């Protein structure tokens, strides 16, 4: 791929410091002027639903979560503008690993990793593991910093 060709770079964003560091690493180390960045955020309501004690609490928790997601999407858009990088922010509901891998037109996928131990990864699953094993394009994993 020539330097002047548009490269679609999908960056998985869950709002964590690890995901933000992955973007910062991309900007510093491999960003090309013609890259088109697609931040993909896949909200997971599982934790919100598990914490809801009663039905009346559920509506309030979901409203708070929607507000948090809207704020995060706006912040990610600002991050692209400040870095002067063309792109967009997508908020897609579904299973995170599947959503990221299915992003059309990706030439490269970048994701962070929380560094789960093998036992926790076995029970909880790992988005980065899923992406590495199911993607048809190169995947760059940014490890957490201790």
Phi, psi and omega in degrees: 000126181288153181304327185275351179283146177288131177242123178273115183249114178269126178240118180289129182233119176245006180088358182277161175299326181296316179295319179294323176295325178298318177295314179301319178297315178304311182301316184286322192257323189225003180299136173246149185305326184265006180297145172244112184267135175239105173284128177244119176246130181237095182299140176243116182270358183305312181295320179297315182293323180292333182272350181286122182273322181222162184302320181295329177290328184299313181300318180294316180296319180293322177295317177297318180295318178298320179294318179297318181295316179300318179295317181295318179299318178297317179297321179293321176299317177297323180298319177296316180298315180297325179277356181057047181242129177289143178165196181206167177244129178243135174246110186237129180273138181151192177281122188310309182302316181295317180298316182295314182295325183278357179301118184292149174066019178286135173257340181204140176241133177239133178215155174269174176218140181278351179071042178297145174291167185297325180291311179298320180296323179297317182276322184267338186081165180222124179298314182297321176299316180300313183298314180302318186277346184240353182280145175261003179237164179302144180236131177248123180255122176263115181287154177290157178256131179276000000 
